[in-house]
């Protein structure tokens, strides 16, 4: 489909999206920044070195790029690396991880924004994390002979395949995916779906997920002791950490906690919502359920010990800062992996496994299907459904400490056995562009 026609089709879509965007900006206080860059006014790359542009949509994808970036720096040191992200949390993480690199917002898929961005970045190759494909971007980049690869590739049946099967999108999908230079798919199922969407079979490789490579195998995390002291976490009493929770889950977790307390009177609970804009909402929910809310943002390291402990019901801890989820996981006796009891696709269980923490999650883990399959096959996690099964799973893990620790060790071993996807992905990148990567023509 010609770029001008796509631009015209995007206009009514943008107008329909505008009320939601205004709500996000005014009420949720997100998507307020970076609009100049979204329209292509990104910082101009001044270096004459060739460049590999890596795009990661949100926080999870950005975290998955860390080993990829390190491998490119090691094996292709003569190339610049530029990083883009779409969401606020993803952009903040990219700035935090890659302070020495050009980090910018991914452009809107209007042809003028894409062309302006390509002119300023001048990439010699583009790596898209997981499944962030847009027709104008793919068309305009390949027109400049810029090879585009998909790393850590996955295609969910419930969302992506269903959407791409729509008549108009089916045609667009075939046009886009047939232009992809290589696909590093997480598993055979995803590989078959990429082929069904139009990617050529000889361009697809099953590499596994790169998140095994970025998960740091450890028993402790730097700063976890300071966090425990600041939040007055009793290291001799059990702690449940509900990580990356989504709307509808916190109430289920709080109800489960209330039902477990009579059996485990010293039980502690920490909730870390996935989205920062929900911190205040979850704080109110905790108080509505009858618990004082102990917010991490109010108790920084080395200061909280001088504060008086709350009187009455044991407080529930709210992790309302960013970048500390792994510290909370390191302190946990049991982890509930969030966004899995509601249909949000799940959250990353691999970083929990790398810390050897026993975990449970709900049925909606399709974004991490490959990892879930391996963990469950090795009895390294508990998959359950609904509040009652959550209570049963948590009770089982809390009562059988030795069995729970053994489950955590099995999970850690799953991580150890499945590293190597990043190395395979780098090989695909080198094959597609050669070691003599040239800066793309901007004409």
Residue pairs with C-beta under 8 A, 6 or more apart in sequence:
1 135
1 171
1 172
1 175
3 111
3 136
3 139
3 140
4 111
6 109
6 111
6 135
6 136
7 110
7 111
7 112
7 136
10 108
10 109
10 110
21 31
24 30
24 31
25 31
25 32
28 277
29 277
30 88
30 277
31 88
33 88
34 91
34 105
37 104
37 105
37 107
38 105
38 106
38 107
38 108
38 113
39 107
39 108
39 110
39 112
39 113
39 116
40 107
40 112
40 113
40 114
40 115
40 116
40 117
40 120
41 116
42 104
42 105
42 107
42 116
42 117
42 120
42 121
43 102
43 104
43 120
44 120
45 51
45 80
45 82
45 102
45 120
45 121
45 122
47 80
48 439
49 78
49 79
49 80
49 439
50 78
50 79
50 80
50 124
50 437
50 438
50 439
51 79
51 80
51 81
51 82
51 121
51 122
51 123
51 124
51 439
52 72
52 76
52 79
52 80
52 81
52 82
52 123
52 124
52 125
52 126
52 127
52 429
52 437
53 81
53 82
53 83
53 84
53 121
53 123
53 125
53 126
53 127
54 65
54 68
54 69
54 81
54 82
54 83
54 84
54 126
54 127
54 129
54 151
55 83
55 84
55 85
55 106
55 126
55 127
55 128
55 129
55 132
56 62
56 64
56 65
56 83
56 84
56 85
56 90
56 94
56 129
56 132
57 85
57 86
57 87
57 90
57 106
57 129
57 130
57 132
58 85
58 86
58 87
58 89
58 90
59 87
59 89
59 90
59 93
60 347
60 348
61 85
61 90
61 129
61 130
61 132
61 152
62 83
62 85
62 90
62 93
62 94
62 97
63 93
63 97
63 211
63 214
63 348
64 129
64 130
64 152
64 209
64 210
64 211
64 214
65 83
65 97
65 129
65 214
66 97
66 214
67 210
67 213
67 214
67 422
68 127
68 151
68 210
68 422
68 425
68 426
69 81
69 83
69 97
69 98
69 101
71 422
71 423
71 426
72 79
72 81
72 426
72 429
73 81
75 426
75 430
76 430
76 435
76 437
79 124
79 437
80 101
80 102
81 98
81 101
82 101
82 102
82 103
82 104
82 121
82 123
83 94
83 98
83 101
83 102
83 103
83 104
84 94
84 103
84 104
84 105
84 106
85 91
85 93
85 94
85 103
85 105
85 106
86 105
86 106
86 132
88 276
89 275
89 276
89 322
91 103
91 105
92 322
93 322
93 323
94 103
95 103
96 323
102 121
104 117
104 121
106 132
107 113
107 114
107 116
107 117
107 137
109 134
109 135
109 136
109 137
110 136
111 136
111 140
114 136
114 137
114 140
114 141
115 140
118 140
118 141
118 144
118 146
118 440
118 442
119 442
122 439
122 440
122 442
123 141
123 146
123 440
124 146
124 433
124 437
124 438
124 439
124 440
125 146
125 147
125 148
125 149
125 429
125 432
125 433
125 437
126 141
126 146
126 147
126 148
126 149
127 148
127 149
127 150
127 151
127 429
128 148
128 149
128 150
128 151
129 150
129 151
129 152
130 150
130 151
130 152
130 153
130 154
131 150
131 153
131 154
131 155
131 160
133 150
133 176
133 177
133 180
134 176
135 172
135 175
135 176
138 148
138 175
138 176
138 179
138 180
139 175
139 176
139 179
141 148
142 148
142 179
144 440
144 441
144 442
145 440
145 441
146 440
147 181
147 182
147 432
147 433
148 179
148 180
148 181
149 180
149 181
149 182
149 183
149 184
149 425
149 428
149 429
149 432
150 180
150 182
150 183
150 184
150 194
151 184
151 210
151 425
152 184
152 186
152 209
152 210
152 211
152 421
152 425
153 183
153 184
153 185
153 186
153 190
153 191
153 194
154 185
154 186
154 190
154 209
154 367
154 369
154 370
155 161
155 190
155 193
155 194
155 197
156 345
156 366
156 367
156 369
157 193
157 366
158 343
158 366
159 345
159 366
160 193
161 193
161 196
161 197
163 169
164 170
164 173
164 197
173 197
173 198
174 197
174 198
175 198
176 198
177 194
177 197
177 198
177 199
178 198
178 199
178 200
180 199
180 203
181 203
181 432
181 433
182 203
182 204
182 205
182 428
182 429
182 431
182 432
183 191
183 194
183 199
183 203
183 204
183 205
184 205
184 207
184 421
184 424
184 425
184 428
185 191
185 194
185 204
185 205
185 206
185 207
186 206
186 207
186 208
186 209
186 370
186 421
187 206
187 208
187 369
187 370
188 206
189 369
190 370
191 204
191 205
191 206
194 204
195 201
195 204
205 424
205 428
207 420
207 421
207 424
207 425
207 428
208 370
208 418
208 420
208 421
208 424
209 350
209 370
209 371
209 418
209 421
210 421
210 422
210 425
211 348
211 350
211 351
211 371
212 350
212 371
212 415
212 418
212 419
212 420
212 421
213 419
213 420
213 421
213 422
215 350
215 351
215 353
215 354
215 415
216 354
217 354
217 412
217 415
217 416
218 330
218 354
218 355
219 330
219 355
219 356
220 330
221 326
221 327
221 329
221 330
221 355
223 301
223 324
223 327
224 327
224 330
224 331
226 301
226 302
227 233
227 296
227 301
227 324
227 327
227 328
227 331
228 235
228 331
229 301
229 302
229 304
229 305
230 296
230 299
230 300
230 301
230 302
230 303
230 304
230 305
231 270
231 294
231 296
231 299
231 304
231 317
232 294
232 304
232 305
232 309
233 239
233 268
233 270
233 317
233 331
234 266
234 268
235 331
237 266
237 267
237 268
238 264
238 266
238 267
238 268
238 333
238 334
238 398
239 267
239 268
239 269
239 270
239 331
239 332
239 333
239 334
240 253
240 257
240 267
240 268
240 269
240 270
240 332
240 333
240 334
240 335
240 336
240 394
240 398
241 270
241 272
241 328
241 329
241 331
241 332
241 334
241 335
241 336
242 249
242 250
242 253
242 269
242 270
242 271
242 272
242 335
242 336
242 338
243 272
243 325
243 328
243 329
243 335
243 336
243 337
243 338
243 347
243 352
244 272
244 273
244 274
244 325
244 337
244 338
244 339
244 347
244 348
245 253
245 271
245 272
245 273
245 274
245 282
245 336
245 338
245 339
246 273
246 274
246 275
246 338
246 339
246 342
246 344
247 278
247 342
248 341
248 342
249 338
249 339
249 341
249 342
250 271
250 273
250 282
250 285
250 286
251 285
251 289
252 341
252 386
252 387
252 390
253 269
253 271
253 336
253 390
254 269
254 271
254 285
254 286
254 289
254 291
254 316
255 289
255 387
256 387
256 390
256 391
256 394
257 267
257 269
257 316
258 289
259 391
260 267
260 391
260 394
260 395
260 398
261 267
263 395
264 398
267 398
268 314
268 317
269 316
269 317
270 316
270 317
270 318
270 319
270 328
270 331
270 332
271 282
271 286
271 316
271 317
271 318
271 319
272 318
272 319
272 324
272 325
272 328
272 338
273 279
273 282
273 318
273 319
273 320
273 338
274 338
274 339
274 347
276 320
276 322
279 295
279 297
279 318
279 320
282 318
282 320
283 293
283 295
283 318
283 320
286 292
286 293
286 316
286 318
287 293
289 316
290 313
291 313
291 314
291 315
291 316
292 310
292 312
292 313
292 314
292 315
292 316
293 315
293 316
293 318
294 310
294 315
294 316
294 317
294 318
295 318
295 320
296 317
296 318
296 319
296 320
296 321
296 324
297 320
297 321
299 307
319 325
319 328
325 351
326 351
326 355
329 335
329 351
329 352
329 355
329 357
330 355
330 357
332 357
333 357
333 358
333 397
333 398
333 401
333 404
334 357
334 358
334 359
334 360
334 394
334 397
334 398
334 404
335 352
335 357
335 358
335 359
335 360
336 359
336 360
336 361
336 390
336 394
337 346
337 347
337 348
337 349
337 352
337 359
337 360
337 361
337 365
338 347
339 345
339 346
339 347
339 364
340 346
340 347
340 361
340 362
340 363
340 364
340 365
341 362
341 363
341 364
341 385
341 386
341 390
342 362
342 364
343 364
344 364
345 364
345 365
345 366
345 367
345 368
346 361
346 362
346 364
346 365
346 366
346 367
346 368
346 372
347 361
347 368
348 368
348 371
349 359
349 361
349 365
349 368
349 371
349 372
349 375
349 381
349 411
350 368
350 371
350 415
352 359
352 411
353 359
353 371
353 375
353 380
353 381
353 408
353 411
353 412
353 414
353 415
354 412
354 415
355 408
355 412
356 405
356 408
356 409
356 411
356 412
357 408
357 411
358 381
358 382
358 397
358 404
358 405
358 407
358 408
358 411
359 381
359 382
359 408
359 411
360 381
360 382
360 383
360 384
360 390
360 393
360 394
360 397
361 372
361 381
361 382
361 383
361 384
362 383
362 384
362 385
362 386
362 390
363 383
363 384
363 385
365 372
365 383
371 414
372 381
372 383
374 380
374 414
374 418
375 381
375 411
375 414
376 383
378 410
378 411
378 413
378 414
379 407
379 410
380 407
380 408
380 410
380 411
380 413
380 414
381 407
381 411
382 393
382 396
382 397
382 407
384 390
384 392
384 393
396 404
397 403
397 404
397 407
398 404
